[in-house]
């Protein structure tokens, strides 16, 4: 096939990405020794610069993916550690201690609270100084009828959820605890001062934490003398 300059020009105009995708072509171009005229553009330099920018963008995107993966692995590892510490709990008092005292450090948050809705005849075992006593309907009001986990990027708490730690919870993750039997609905609440939680983030690990917590609470309370 005999191609002329017009054919090459036409092809490049209809495929503007060609030289960027095949940067080696530019590297083998024979530039003129002298360029003249105000409107002259060094095409080779321009396209090589653009190609380098594209490469830099790809490297930046790859680095972001790596950092996000590392962060996700860290969150997953912390969640696993939290679950292991919970499984070791031998009593309901141990559960309360692990959740409210150990989990803030384990999960790298500022405050963790455990609450249950209380009626006029509260579940006796849940009457504890470190358990938040929530008015009936609180969990439905916070999570709605269908959600098991909700993330708050701008948490406002008057102390009902986090108690004295309310000032530390600028962002929060709230998870429903459904232990079953006669145990009333509960709420696991994680709070942090920094932008730790917010809409759009994954909630699978927090949901799993609350599910394991519900099972552990049920086992301890139904065998409690």
N, C-alpha and C positions, 0 to 999 in steps of 0.2 A: 504494500500500500504506500502510495506516494503522498505524504502529507506536507502541505506548505505552511508558512508562518500563520496564515489566516486560520487554518484548521487548528493549529496549536493554540492560538489565542482564543478561538471560539470554545475549545474544550476547557481551557483554564477558566474562562468566564462562567461557564456553566457548571464547573466543578471547583469552586473557590477553595475547598478544603484540601485539594490535591497536594499542593506544595507543602502544606503544614503536615499532612500525613506522611509525606515522603521527603523529609527534610534532607535526606542524603543527596537528593538531586541538587539542592541549592549548594551543598558543600562542594560539589564537583563543577559548579558553574565557573566560567572564566570571566571574571569581571574586567571591565575596561580599565586601562591604566589611568585614564584621565576622564573625569566627569565634568561636564560643563552645562551651564544653563541654570536659571533659578528654579525651574520646575522639575529638575532631575531628582529622582528618588532612588536610593540604593535599595532595590527590591530585595536583594539577598539579605542585607542587614535587617530590614524590616520584618521579613518573614521568619528569620532566625530568632529575632527578639520575641516575636509573637509565639513561636514554638517554645522558646524557653519559658515564657510566662505560663503557657499551658502546662508545661512540665512541672513548674513550681506550684501551680494550682493543684495538680494531681498529687504532688508530694504532700502538700498541706492537707488535702482531703484524706489521704492515707494516714497521716499522722493523727488527724482527728478521730478516725475510725479506731486506730490503735489505742489512743487514750480513752475513748469511750468503752472499748472492750475491757481495758484494764480496770476502769471504774466499775463496770458491771460485775467483773470477777470479784472485785473487792467487796461489793455489796452482797454478792452471793455467798462469799466466804463468811462474812459477818453474820449473815442470816443463818447459815449452817451452825456456826458457833453458838448463836443464841438458842437455837433449837436443842442442841446437845446439852447446854446448861439447864434447859427447862426439863428435859427428859430425866436428868439426874435428880430433880426435886422429889423428895420423899413425902412431903406433906403440903397442904394448902398454904401454910405459912411460908414454906420454902418457895412456892410458886410466886407469892407476893414479893418476897425478897429478891428473887432472881429478876422478875419483870421490872420492878420499880427501882432497884438499886444496881443490878449488874447490867441489864440491857442498855441503859444509856451509854455506857462505855463500850460494850460489845458492838452495838449498832452505830456508834459514832453519832449520837444525837444528844441533845441537851436535857431532855426530860422524857420519861415514859410513865404513863399512868394507866391504871386498871380501874374500870368503873362498872357498876351494875345498876340497873334500874330498880328502885325500891318502891314497894307498895306500902300500904298501912301495916301489913303483916310481913315484914322483910324476911328473906331467907336467912336464918340465924347465923350460918357459917360465914356469910358475906359481911357481917357487921364487924368491920376492922378499920383501924385508924388509917391504914394506907390504901384503902379502897374508896374510890369516889362514889358517893351515893347520888345517883342520877334520878331526877324526877321521871315519872312514867311518861313515855313518848319522846324523851330526849333523843334517843338513837334514831328513831324514825324521822325526827325533825332535822337531824344532822346529815343522815345518809339517804333519806328517802325510803320508799317501800321496797326498792329493788336492789340498790347498791349494797355491796358488802364492804367495800373500801372506797374512801373518798379522800382526795388530796387537796389541801388548802395552801395556796401560795401566799395568802395574806390572812393569817389566822387571828381571829378576835375572840378572846376567851375571858370571861369575867371571873374565872376561877372554878367554874362548874366542872370543867373537864380536867384541867391540869392542877388545880388547887394552887398552892404557893408557887408552883413552877410556871404559872400562866405567863409571866413576863419573859420567860425563856422561849416560848413557843410562838415565834413569828411565822413559821410555816409548820404544817402538821399533816400527819397521815392518820386517819381514823379508820379502824376496822371493827366490824361487827363480830361479837363472840356469841355463837349459838351453841351452848353446852347441852341443851336439851333437858329432858326430865322436868323437874320442878324448878330448875335453876333459871332465874330471870335473864333477859337479854343483857349482854355485857358489851363493853367498848374498850378496845385496846387503842391507846393514843400515843403516838410518837411526835414529839415537838422539837424544833431546832431553831436557833436564832438566824442562821444563814439560809440562803435559798436552796434548802435541801429538798423540799417537796413542792410540787406544783402540778396543775392540770396538764395532762398529756404524757406524764411519766407512766411507766409500767407499774402495775400494782400486784403482780403475781406473787412476788416474794412476801409482801406484807400480808396478802390474803392467806398464803400458806402458813405464815407465822401465827395468825389468829386462829386458823383451823387446828393447828397442833396445840395451841394454848387451850382451845375449847375442849379438846379431847382430854388433855392433862387435868384441867379443872374438874371435868366431869368425873374422872376416875378417882381423884382425891376426895371430892365432896360426897360421892355416893357411898364411899367406904368409911367416911369419917364417923367416929362413934358419937 
